[in-house]
Amino acid sequence: MKLSVFKALLKEMETIRFQLPNGQLVPAHFHVTEVGSVSKNFIDCGGTIRHEKMVNFQLWEANDYDHRLHPEKLISIIELSENKLGLTDEEIEVEYQGETIGKYGLEVEGNKFLLTSLTTDCLAKDKCGIPAEKIKVSLSSLLSQKKSSCTPGSGCC
């Protein structure tokens, strides 16, 4: 989700809720401890130089159970970051503490934001020689299909 979309959605919300991929909600007393711009410059395994830029939010919870971050306050934090850090309208990545710091994508469903799982991938499959994934078929299922679809005289054998 791009920053502009997130801000527009916040303007329509009374509360902010984030849901983890396992369905659990981030406790309502969370803090947004960081809003930042992250740039990543790298070379993929095929030798191509790549650049990524994203907006980063870090969610954190403490024993401050009375704390509630309201949408208008988060919008003001984002706008301050846009002015002071030069944030641009990039995709948002969210960090949240689990067993280790997890990184998530962001989507919306109804009145809550979904933290979506991110995965790694080879960006240069064509240069690495990674074969396309083959369909795995059980031999026993082929035998049962042959028995049920092939009749004497049908010409299938």
Residue frames as qw, qx, qy, qz and C-alpha x, y, z in Angstrom:
[[0.000, 0.891, 0.454, 0.000, 0.00, 0.00, 0.00],
 [0.393, 0.470, -0.019, 0.790, 1.31, 3.42, -0.92],
 [0.227, -0.206, -0.472, 0.827, 1.64, 6.16, 1.69],
 [0.264, -0.051, -0.149, -0.952, -1.01, 8.36, 0.03],
 [0.602, -0.271, -0.639, -0.395, -3.57, 5.54, 0.19],
 [0.502, -0.270, -0.687, 0.450, -2.75, 4.87, 3.85],
 [0.055, -0.118, -0.264, 0.956, -3.20, 8.53, 4.77],
 [0.428, -0.142, -0.357, -0.818, -6.52, 8.74, 2.90],
 [0.628, -0.300, -0.709, -0.112, -7.79, 5.65, 4.72],
 [0.366, -0.191, -0.583, 0.700, -6.66, 7.02, 8.09],
 [0.148, -0.063, 0.017, -0.987, -8.75, 10.17, 7.49],
 [0.620, -0.219, -0.432, -0.617, -11.88, 7.98, 7.34],
 [0.662, -0.180, -0.707, 0.171, -11.11, 5.93, 10.49],
 [0.482, -0.791, 0.022, -0.377, -11.95, 6.53, 14.13],
 [0.690, -0.571, 0.443, 0.045, -9.39, 4.02, 15.43],
 [0.425, 0.612, -0.648, -0.159, -6.30, 2.31, 14.02],
 [0.857, -0.223, 0.441, -0.146, -6.16, -1.48, 14.08],
 [0.337, 0.565, -0.720, -0.222, -3.47, -3.73, 12.66],
 [0.937, -0.095, 0.236, -0.238, -3.97, -7.47, 12.20],
 [0.250, -0.527, 0.779, 0.228, -1.10, -9.96, 11.94],
 [0.459, 0.238, -0.715, -0.471, -1.09, -12.68, 9.26],
 [0.194, -0.091, -0.962, 0.171, -2.19, -15.24, 11.90],
 [0.311, -0.631, -0.594, -0.390, -5.38, -13.23, 12.56],
 [0.487, -0.553, -0.432, 0.519, -4.21, -11.82, 15.90],
 [0.099, 0.939, 0.145, 0.296, -4.67, -8.08, 16.40],
 [0.424, 0.275, -0.368, 0.780, -1.76, -5.88, 17.43],
 [0.282, -0.572, -0.621, 0.456, -2.75, -4.66, 20.92],
 [0.103, 0.886, 0.369, 0.260, -4.66, -1.37, 20.82],
 [0.378, -0.897, 0.061, 0.221, -2.03, 0.34, 22.99],
 [0.784, 0.154, 0.206, 0.565, 0.70, 0.06, 20.32],
 [0.088, -0.827, 0.118, 0.543, 2.97, 2.99, 19.47],
 [0.736, 0.613, 0.048, 0.282, 4.38, 3.94, 16.09],
 [0.602, -0.656, 0.104, 0.443, 7.95, 4.46, 17.24],
 [0.288, -0.368, 0.480, 0.743, 9.41, 5.24, 13.82],
 [0.629, 0.712, 0.295, -0.100, 8.26, 6.58, 10.48],
 [0.320, -0.630, 0.465, 0.534, 11.06, 6.63, 7.99],
 [0.685, 0.644, -0.225, -0.256, 12.38, 6.28, 4.49],
 [0.711, -0.340, 0.584, 0.195, 14.40, 3.19, 3.67],
 [0.566, 0.685, -0.362, -0.283, 16.56, 2.89, 0.56],
 [0.808, -0.222, 0.530, 0.131, 18.07, -0.39, -0.50],
 [0.468, 0.723, -0.435, -0.263, 20.74, -0.56, -3.19],
 [0.703, -0.278, 0.654, 0.005, 21.85, -4.05, -4.14],
 [0.346, 0.414, -0.711, -0.450, 23.05, -6.40, -6.84],
 [0.907, -0.026, 0.180, -0.380, 20.93, -9.47, -7.52],
 [0.734, -0.267, 0.599, 0.174, 22.43, -12.91, -8.18],
 [0.716, 0.527, 0.372, 0.265, 22.36, -12.20, -11.92],
 [0.517, -0.064, 0.097, 0.848, 24.54, -9.11, -11.56],
 [0.019, 0.699, 0.391, 0.599, 21.79, -6.51, -12.06],
 [0.151, -0.022, -0.426, 0.892, 22.04, -3.42, -9.85],
 [0.262, -0.638, -0.653, -0.313, 18.71, -2.66, -8.23],
 [0.011, 0.155, -0.349, 0.924, 17.28, 0.14, -6.10],
 [0.339, -0.596, -0.713, -0.147, 14.28, 0.00, -3.79],
 [0.017, -0.208, 0.321, -0.924, 12.78, 2.78, -1.73],
 [0.425, -0.524, -0.710, -0.199, 9.98, 2.39, 0.79],
 [0.337, -0.602, 0.216, -0.691, 8.31, 4.07, 3.73],
 [0.519, -0.042, -0.813, 0.260, 8.85, 2.23, 6.99],
 [0.540, -0.609, 0.071, -0.577, 6.64, 2.18, 10.10],
 [0.368, 0.124, -0.854, 0.347, 7.79, 0.50, 13.27],
 [0.649, -0.539, -0.212, -0.493, 5.03, -0.67, 15.63],
 [0.331, 0.193, -0.761, 0.524, 5.86, -1.30, 19.26],
 [0.606, -0.621, -0.325, -0.376, 3.88, -2.10, 22.35],
 [0.197, 0.312, -0.662, 0.652, 4.73, -1.50, 25.97],
 [0.253, -0.411, -0.825, 0.295, 2.94, -1.74, 29.27],
 [0.127, 0.182, 0.109, -0.969, 1.30, 1.64, 28.63],
 [0.142, 0.382, 0.908, 0.098, -2.19, 0.18, 28.37],
 [0.144, 0.760, 0.417, -0.478, -3.91, 3.57, 28.36],
 [0.066, -0.460, 0.433, 0.772, -2.08, 4.70, 25.23],
 [0.595, 0.535, 0.598, 0.029, -4.17, 4.90, 22.07],
 [0.207, -0.249, 0.403, 0.856, -2.76, 6.34, 18.87],
 [0.466, 0.653, 0.445, -0.398, -5.55, 8.16, 17.04],
 [0.669, 0.485, 0.414, 0.383, -5.62, 8.46, 13.24],
 [0.170, 0.966, 0.043, 0.189, -5.20, 12.25, 13.25],
 [0.473, -0.777, 0.386, 0.152, -2.07, 11.97, 15.43],
 [0.741, -0.048, 0.550, 0.382, -0.52, 9.38, 13.09],
 [0.493, 0.759, 0.301, 0.300, -1.34, 11.59, 10.10],
 [0.090, -0.983, 0.156, -0.039, 0.48, 14.48, 11.81],
 [0.641, -0.503, 0.514, 0.269, 3.52, 12.22, 12.45],
 [0.704, 0.326, 0.510, 0.372, 3.52, 11.15, 8.79],
 [0.298, 0.914, 0.164, 0.222, 3.21, 14.75, 7.58],
 [0.348, -0.870, 0.327, 0.123, 6.10, 15.81, 9.83],
 [0.708, -0.203, 0.583, 0.342, 8.15, 12.94, 8.34],
 [0.587, 0.638, 0.394, 0.305, 7.23, 14.04, 4.82],
 [0.073, 0.988, -0.033, 0.129, 8.39, 17.60, 5.59],
 [0.404, -0.798, 0.445, 0.055, 11.53, 16.79, 7.60],
 [0.625, -0.248, 0.702, 0.234, 12.68, 13.57, 5.90],
 [0.310, 0.436, -0.497, -0.683, 11.37, 14.16, 2.39],
 [0.478, 0.137, 0.862, -0.093, 9.16, 11.02, 2.45],
 [0.335, 0.200, -0.500, -0.773, 7.69, 10.32, -0.97],
 [0.808, 0.052, 0.142, -0.570, 4.66, 8.28, -1.95],
 [0.290, 0.366, -0.881, -0.082, 6.27, 4.84, -1.72],
 [0.759, -0.247, -0.575, -0.181, 5.04, 1.41, -0.65],
 [0.443, -0.663, 0.387, -0.463, 4.84, 0.95, 3.12],
 [0.674, 0.060, -0.714, 0.182, 6.72, -1.74, 4.99],
 [0.567, -0.683, 0.105, -0.448, 5.80, -2.34, 8.64],
 [0.412, 0.267, -0.788, 0.373, 8.13, -3.70, 11.32],
 [0.692, -0.521, 0.029, -0.499, 6.63, -5.39, 14.38],
 [0.055, -0.480, 0.827, -0.286, 8.29, -7.28, 17.22],
 [0.924, -0.134, -0.219, -0.283, 7.44, -10.98, 17.38],
 [0.910, -0.295, 0.061, 0.283, 10.06, -13.57, 18.26],
 [0.480, -0.156, 0.221, 0.835, 12.30, -11.29, 16.20],
 [0.235, 0.522, 0.003, -0.820, 11.56, -8.13, 14.23],
 [0.510, 0.389, 0.742, 0.193, 9.13, -9.11, 11.49],
 [0.072, 0.300, -0.280, -0.909, 8.68, -7.14, 8.29],
 [0.377, 0.487, 0.779, -0.115, 5.26, -7.00, 6.69],
 [0.037, 0.287, 0.478, 0.829, 3.47, -5.55, 3.72],
 [0.181, 0.300, 0.500, -0.792, 0.27, -3.61, 4.28],
 [0.150, -0.341, -0.714, -0.593, -3.27, -4.04, 2.95],
 [0.344, -0.056, 0.352, -0.869, -6.68, -2.95, 4.18],
 [0.276, -0.306, -0.882, -0.228, -9.77, -5.00, 4.96],
 [0.339, -0.768, -0.535, -0.090, -12.81, -3.13, 6.20],
 [0.208, -0.942, 0.065, -0.257, -11.75, -0.95, 9.13],
 [0.697, -0.597, 0.341, 0.201, -8.40, -2.58, 9.84],
 [0.355, 0.744, -0.544, -0.158, -4.98, -2.78, 8.27],
 [0.996, -0.054, 0.073, 0.019, -3.63, -6.24, 7.49],
 [0.184, -0.722, 0.637, 0.198, 0.06, -6.92, 8.02],
 [0.922, 0.340, -0.058, -0.178, 0.84, -9.26, 5.14],
 [0.803, -0.329, 0.386, 0.315, 3.64, -11.80, 4.98],
 [0.340, 0.815, -0.392, -0.259, 6.60, -11.00, 2.77],
 [0.946, -0.026, 0.278, 0.162, 8.69, -13.60, 0.98],
 [0.210, -0.617, 0.538, 0.534, 12.08, -13.72, -0.68],
 [0.819, 0.505, 0.267, -0.055, 12.50, -14.57, -4.34],
 [0.573, -0.140, 0.429, 0.684, 15.23, -14.88, -6.93],
 [0.272, 0.792, 0.101, -0.537, 15.11, -11.73, -9.07],
 [0.244, 0.637, -0.585, -0.439, 17.26, -13.16, -11.87],
 [0.815, 0.023, 0.560, -0.147, 15.79, -16.60, -12.55],
 [0.756, 0.653, 0.010, -0.049, 16.54, -16.21, -16.24],
 [0.300, 0.778, -0.523, 0.179, 20.25, -15.70, -15.50],
 [0.438, -0.497, 0.687, -0.297, 20.58, -18.23, -12.66],
 [0.389, 0.155, -0.870, -0.261, 19.26, -21.22, -14.53],
 [0.367, 0.061, 0.728, -0.576, 16.43, -21.78, -12.05],
 [0.077, -0.195, -0.860, -0.465, 14.02, -24.14, -13.83],
 [0.514, -0.267, -0.126, -0.806, 10.32, -23.38, -13.94],
 [0.448, -0.163, 0.747, -0.463, 8.45, -25.27, -11.25],
 [0.333, 0.011, -0.850, -0.407, 7.20, -28.59, -12.53],
 [0.730, -0.273, -0.012, -0.627, 3.79, -29.95, -11.66],
 [0.080, -0.272, 0.932, -0.227, 4.11, -32.82, -9.20],
 [0.785, -0.024, -0.241, -0.570, 1.81, -35.75, -9.93],
 [0.574, -0.311, 0.724, -0.222, 1.45, -38.93, -7.94],
 [0.191, 0.219, -0.867, -0.405, 2.00, -42.03, -10.09],
 [0.128, 0.276, 0.925, -0.228, -0.84, -43.81, -8.31],
 [0.364, 0.594, 0.312, -0.646, -3.27, -41.09, -9.43],
 [0.317, 0.475, -0.556, -0.604, -2.14, -41.54, -13.03],
 [0.066, 0.026, -0.991, -0.111, -2.78, -45.27, -12.81],
 [0.224, 0.452, 0.753, -0.424, -6.26, -44.77, -11.36],
 [0.365, 0.602, -0.046, -0.709, -7.08, -42.21, -14.09],
 [0.213, 0.328, -0.794, -0.466, -5.91, -44.64, -16.77],
 [0.066, 0.175, 0.977, -0.098, -8.14, -47.39, -15.39],
 [0.252, 0.579, 0.593, -0.500, -11.21, -45.20, -15.24],
 [0.334, 0.699, -0.079, -0.628, -10.80, -43.36, -18.55],
 [0.229, 0.428, -0.760, -0.431, -9.55, -46.09, -20.85],
 [0.802, 0.101, 0.456, -0.372, -11.94, -48.78, -22.06],
 [0.544, -0.038, 0.751, 0.372, -11.28, -51.64, -24.47],
 [0.423, 0.544, 0.611, 0.390, -11.54, -50.54, -28.07],
 [0.010, -0.945, -0.215, 0.247, -11.39, -46.78, -27.24],
 [0.652, 0.614, -0.032, 0.444, -7.95, -46.39, -28.77],
 [0.261, -0.926, 0.200, -0.183, -6.45, -44.78, -25.67],
 [0.762, -0.472, 0.406, 0.178, -3.78, -47.48, -25.21]]
